[in-house]
Amino acid sequence: MLLLKQELSLSALWQELLVSSTVAAAALSALLGGPLNGSMGRRRCILLASFIFSLGGLLLSLAPNKEVLLVGRIVVGLGIGLASMTVPVYLAEVAPPHLRGQLVTVNALFITGGQFVAAVVDGAFSYVSHGWRFMLGLSVVPSLLQFVGFLFLPESPRWLLAKGRSLEAYTVLTRIRGRGAEEEYESIRLSVEEENKETGGMVLLRILAHGPTRRALMVGCGLQMFQQLSGINTVMYYSATILQMSGVRDVQTAIWLSAATAATNFLFTLLGVWLVESVGRRKLTLASLMGTCGSLLVLALGFLLSALTSPPVTLPGHNSSCSSYSACEGCMLDPDCGFCYKLNSSSVMDSSCVDVNPASTNHAAHGRCVNQTLDSSLVWAYNFCPSSFSWIIVVGLVLYLAAFAPGMGPMPWTVNSEIYPLWARSTGNACSAGVNWSFNVLVSLTFLHVAQSLTYYGVFFLYAGLVAVALLFVALCLPETRGLKLEEMEALFSGSQGPQVHYTRSVSGAAFMDGDIAHIILR
């Protein structure tokens, strides 16, 4: 984004559009993914998503202008949404119960690994002319690998049984389980037969009319909503921008620091893979939210200290709205203005707030900073202020990802992949993934504008407050699903406080200590 912003002279609105258009398209395709999964199957949907990824990557690498770039971002988003709701379902349906949480979490691990590889690619190509074309175009390589790989993988046995293809389902289950698959096959077959006796109609209406599944959908959608409201994709999409806002002047330095934050995300998701089956989904999510809230407060504090020590404007500017600002903080928050100053050792001198050049944010529209090469002591600061507190913001980012990655990163996807009965699984995951991407749009589309209104520290204080609400929601409403078969999940959301609550405790132990409260709240 830092390179695109410079080369294509992107306004804050266009930056947000290029980020959020992908997310909006993902929200739409995630919702459409439910019926597509039901009709085409999990495997074919992932093959389709891989093809769409490849097409989008080609468009992005060849885009002659920002409008075509926007189209390419939308195409990629369609692939992302379909894959994001299909892959966890596929993994949950082919995984044995004792490994299901780890395997779905491994999916999240490799997503964060991909983000780290992408960040390294970004860093490498940040030194190349038109490097953003390579950054975006190289996404074709993993999408083609995924397409070829899935040609050799089987369809979900649960989907095959639901379609009456029992012999194929048994063959697949025997292939992926080896000996002893007969008992699991019978369990799935009986579950499918029972579900087939249900009355027809739209699946979503059936979900809303069926108490346990409706409550599962509320928990699933709530987890996905709070994952986004905790600000994760603000941090991931805008990490280089946030680091620059904190006072990191050099674009390449900001990009490499962004790669370091992506590495943190990857490493701590590994911790989630290790803990998900031993600690359980519920405790891991609660611990993650507590750490996320604390780290957001550190981020907010870092930006607050930077704002309180913001260098003053000491020289008058031209007659414009920019000349009304008395300090760098207000000047930096205005997308039409930049901060021009001299740097003497570590001291800021002769500073002014002036209009930005509409053709390139790298330079001022007039005055000393039109061409800084004439005076090497001059610094043009667009979108950031010189600050001695940048290190607090870098620490806050690292702590944030270290807390978020093991729990709130993968757990919403893991829990959603396993809490719905087979007849509702595609639709339930489509709805929850749609909620995830919709709130992703909300957060990514508004971040820069909200930051201009609330200041950067205000945004992160806001996210911290939303995470506190999420903590209450998870404490009251999320049961433990560790170790249960997919066919046993309905009892967790039965809504009764009698035998079924005792049943869930006998299966999952003391991990669901708040079962009675959760049933009351959800009902």
N, C-alpha and C positions, 0 to 999 in steps of 0.2 A: 504493500500500500504506500510506503514512503516513496518508492521509486515511481509508481504509477502517478502518485499525487504530483510529483515534480514534472514528469514527462508529458502527462496529459492535462496538466493544470486543473486538477480536480478540486471542486469546492467541497465543503463538508457534506453537503447533500449528496453529491455524486459518490463520495467515499462511502457514505452509509448505504446508498443504493447498490453499489457494486458488492458490498458485503451482504446486505439483507436480501437482495434479489435471489441469491442462491438459497438462502434460508427459507424465503417465502415459497419458492418452487419446491423445496424439500417438504415443507408442510403440506402442500397440495398433493404431492405424489405419495407421501406417507399415508394420507387419508385414502387415496385411490388404491394403495397397496393392499388393503384388506380384501376387497372383492377380487383383485388380481391374484392374490395368494390363494383364495378359495377356488378360483377357476383354473389357473395355470399351474399351481403348485409352487413350492418354495424354490426348488432348483431353477426352474425356468425364469422366475422373477429375478433371481440373482444374476442369471445370464443376461437378461434384458437390461438390468441396471448397469452391468459391466459394459455393454454395448453403448449405452447412453453416456457413460463416463468418457469413453474413448472419443465419441463424437464431440462432446463438450470440450475436451482437452485440445482437439485439433482446432476448433473454433477460437479458443482463447489464444493459442499460440500464433494464429494468423490474423488476429483482429486488427484492422487498419485504424480504428477509432474507438472511442469509449462506448458508442452505441452498440457496435458489434461485440465488444467486450461484455457488455451487459447481457446480450443474447446468449453468449457462451456461458456466462455465469448461471443463467436461468436453466440452460440445458444440463449443466453439471448438477445443479440443485435437484432436478427431477430424478437423476440417478441416485443421489445421496439419500433422498427421502425413501425411495423404494428399498434400497439396500438396508437402511438403518432400521426399518421395522421387520424386514424379512430375515436377515442374518441371525439375530438373537432367537427368533422363533425356530428357525431351522436347527440351530445348535441345541436349543432346549429339547427339541423333539427327537434328536438322534443321540443325545448324551445319556449315559446311565445316571440314575438319580444321585449317586454319591459323588459324581464329578460334574454335575450339571452347572452348579454355581461357578466352579473354577473355569469351565470351558466358555461360558458366556462372558465371564470377566476377562478371560484371555482375549476375547474379541475386542473388548475395550482397551486392553493392554496394547494390542497391535495397532489400534487407531492412534493411540498416543505415540507409539513408536513411529508410525507414519508421519505424524505431525513433527516429530523430532527430525526425521530424515528430510522432510519438506523444508524445515527451518535451516538445516545445513545446506541444502540445495540453494535456498534463498541467499544465505551468506556467501556461498561460492560465486553465484551469478550476480551479486550486487556490484561486483567490480567490472562487469561486462556491459558493453553498450546494448541497450534494449534487453537487459538481462531478465526482465519480468516475463518476456515471451518464453524463455527456457523454463523459468520457475513454474509457469502455468502449463506449458505444453508437455513437460515431462510426466504429467499425471497420466498420460496415455499408457505409459509403460506398466504401472501396477494394474491398471484396469484391464489391459490385455492379458496379463498374467492370471488375474482372477477369472476372466472368461475361459481361458484354456483350462485352468484348474478345475472349474466346476463341470466341464464336459466329462470328467472322470469320476464325479461324486454321485452317490445315489439320491433318489428322492426321499423325503421324510416318510417313514413307514406309517405314521399316524395319518398323514394326508392320504396316502394310498388306501388305507383301510376305510377312511371316511368316503372315498370315492368307489368303494366296492371292489377294489383290486387287491383282494386278500392274499393271493398267491405271491404277488410281487412284494407285498408288505412283509410277508413271512420270510421271503428270500433276502430282502434287504436287512431285516432285523437279525437274521442268522449271520449274515455277512459282517455286520458291524459289532455284534455281541459275541459271536462264536457259540459255544455250547451253552445250554441253559437259557436260551431265548424263549422257550415255549411258554413259561409262566408269564413273562412280560407281554408276550404276544396275546395271550388269553385275556390279560388284564386290560390291554388297550382295546381288544375286540369287543369285550363286554361293555366297556365305557362308550365306545362308538355306537354300539347297538342301542344302548340306553338313550343316548343323545338323539339318535335317529327317530326315537319314538316321540320326541318333543314336537309340539305343534310347529308349523312352518311360520312364514312371515319374515319381515326384515330382521336380520340378525341384531341390529342395534336396538330395535324395539323389544326384542326378546331379552336382550341383556338388561335393559331398563326395567322390564317387568319381573325379572328374576332376581330376588333379593340378594343372594350370595354373590352372583356375578356382577350385579350393580355396585355392590360395596367394593368388590375387587377392582372394578373400573375406577371408582372414586379414588382408591389408594394409588392405583397405577398412574392415573392422570395427575394426581396431586404431587407424586414424586417427580414426574417429568416437568411439571410446572415450576416447582421449587428448585430443580436442578438449574434451570435457566435464570430464574429470578435471583439466584445467588451470584450471578455475574460471570460465570465461567467463560462464556464466549465473548464477553467484553475483554477479558484478560487474554484469551487465545487469539481473537481476531485483531485486537488492537495492542498487543503486548509491546511491539516495537514503538508504536505511537505513544503508549503510556510511559515507556522508558524515556522517550524523547521529551514528553511533557514534564518529566521529573527533573530534567536538566541535562540529560545526555545529549551533547551537541551533534556528534558525528553520526550520520545515517548508518554507515557500516557497523559501527560499534553497537548501535541500538538493535540492528538486525541480529548480530551475533549474540548479544545478551538475550534477545528473544529466543534464539536457539537454545540457550542455556536454561531458560524457563521451560521450554518444551521437553528438554532432557529430564528436568525435575518431575514433570508430569508423568513421563514414561516410567522412571525409576520407582516412583511411589505408587503407580498403578500395579507394579510387580508385587508390592506389599499387599495390595488388595487381593491379588490372585492367591497369595499364600494364606491370607487370613479368612477368606470368604467361607470356607467349609469348616474351619476350626472355631472361629469367633461367631460366625453367623451373619446374615444380612442385616438384621435389626441393630445389633450393637455396633457393627462397623459403620452403618449409616449415621447413627447418633454421635459417635465419636468424631466422624468426619465433619459433621455440621458444627460441632463445638469448636473444632480447630479452624474451620472456615470462617466462622464468625469472628474469632480472635484475630486472624490474619487480616481480614477486611478492616478491622479497627486499626491495625498497624499501618496498612496502606493509607487509610484516611488520615491518620496522624501525620504520616510523612508528607502528604500533600498540604495538610493544614500548616505544618511548620514552614514549608516552602512558601505558602501564601503569606504567612505572618512576617516572614523575612524577605519578602519580594522587593527587589531593588526599586527605588523611586525613579520617576521620570525627572530629569534635571534640566533638559533643554526643551524649549518650546518647539512644537511641530507646526506643519502647515495647517491652514484653516480647514479642518475636517473633523469628523466625529472621533478619530483616533487621538487628536490633540487634547481631548477632554479627560483622558486617563492620567491619573497621578502616579501609578505604579505599574510594574511589569505584569502583575497578576491579571488586572482588568484588561490590559492591552492584549495579553496572550489569549484570553478567553474570547476575544472578538475575532472572528475568522477574516475580517477585512483589514486587520491591523497586525503589525509586527513590531518587535522591540529592537532598536538599533543602538549599540553601545560600543565603547572602547574597553578593552580588557587590559589592565595594567597589573601584572603579576596575577593575583586572584581577585583584584578589586574591580568593580564595575564603575566606569566613569562616563561622563558626557552621554547620557542615555536619553533617547527620545522614542515616542510612540508614533509611528508613521503608517501611511497606507501601504498595503501590500500590492505588488505588481500583479494585476489580474491575469497576465499571460504566464507568470511563473512565480510561485510562492518562495522561490529561492532568493528573490531580491525585493527591495523596496520599490515603490512606484516613483519616488523622488528622494532627493537628499543624498546624504553620505553613503547610504547602504544600497544605492542602485548598482554599484560595482565595487564590492569589497576588496577585489584584487589590487585596487589602487592604494589601499592602506591595510596592511596585514593585521593591524591591531583592532580593526573594526570587526564586529560580530553582528550578524543578522539573525535574530532569534524569532523564528515563526513557529508557533505552537508550543513553545517552551520558555521557561525563565531560568537564568543562571541560579543554581541553588547548591548549598552545601549539604542538603538533606537527601540527595538522590539515593544514597546508600540505604536509607530506611525504606524507600519505595521498592528498591531491588530486593531487600530482605523480605518485605511484605509480600511481594509477588511469589518468591520462592516458598515462603511459609504457606501461602494460600494454596498453591498447587500441591505441596506436600500433604496438606490436610484434605483437600478436595479429591485428589486422584484415587486413593484407595477405596473411598466410600461413595460419595455422591456422584462421582464420575461414572462408574460402572453399575452401581446397585439399582438405579431406576430401570435400566435395561434388563438386568438380571431378574429382578422381581417381576417385571411385566412379562417376561418370556415364560414364566412358570405359574402365574396365579389364575389364569383363565382356563375353563374347560375347553376341550377340543373344538366344539362347535362355535365358541366365541373367541378363540385364540387369535385368529387373523384380524377380526374386527376390533377386538380389545387392544391389540398391539398397534393397529392402524390408528385408532383414536388417541392412544397415549402418545405415540410418536408424533401425531399431528399436533397435539397439545405442546409437546416439546419444541417442535420446529416453529409453531406459532409464537410462543413466548420468546424463542430465540430471535425471531423477526422483531418483536417488540423491543427487546433489549438492544440488539445490534443496530436497529434503525434509529434509536433514540439516544444512544450513548453520547455522541458528540454534542448534540443539541442540549441534552439534559446537563451535561458537564458545563456548557456555556451558561446555563440558567442557575444551577446549584453550586457551581465550582466543582473541581475534581474531588476535593475532600468530601463535599456534600454527597456526590454520587456514591462513594464507597461507604459512607455512613448509612445511606439509604439501603444499599445491598446488605450491610450487616444487620439492619433491622429486619429485613425480609428473611434472612437466614435464621434469625431468632424465632420468627413465626414458623418456619419450616421445621425447626427443632421440636416445637410443641406439637405440630401435626404428626411427625414421625413417632414421637413418644406415645401419642394417644391412639394412633391408627394403624401402624405397621406391625403385622404379626411376623413371627419367624417362620421361614419356609424351608430352612435347611433340612436336607435328608428326606423330605416327603416325595412320593411319586407324584407325577403331574395329575394322576387320576384322584389323588387324595386332597387336593388343594381346596375343593369346595367347602370342606368342613371348617376351614379357617374363617370363612366369611359367612357362616350359616346364620348368624344373627341370634341364635338361641344361646342361653347361658346354662343349658342343661348338659345332656350327654355329649353333644358335639364339642363343647369347649373342653370337657374332660378328655375326649378323644384326641384333640389336637395337642393337649399337654402330654398325653401318653406317648405320642409320636415324637414330638419335638422337645420334650423335656421342659426345663424351666425357662427356656429362651423366650417364651411368649407369656411373660408374667402379667402383662397388662391386657390379657385376652378379654376379660369381662368389660373393661373400660372401652377397649377398641370396638367391641360389638355394639355397645350403647351409643358411642359417638357416631359410628358409621350408619347405624339405623336411624 
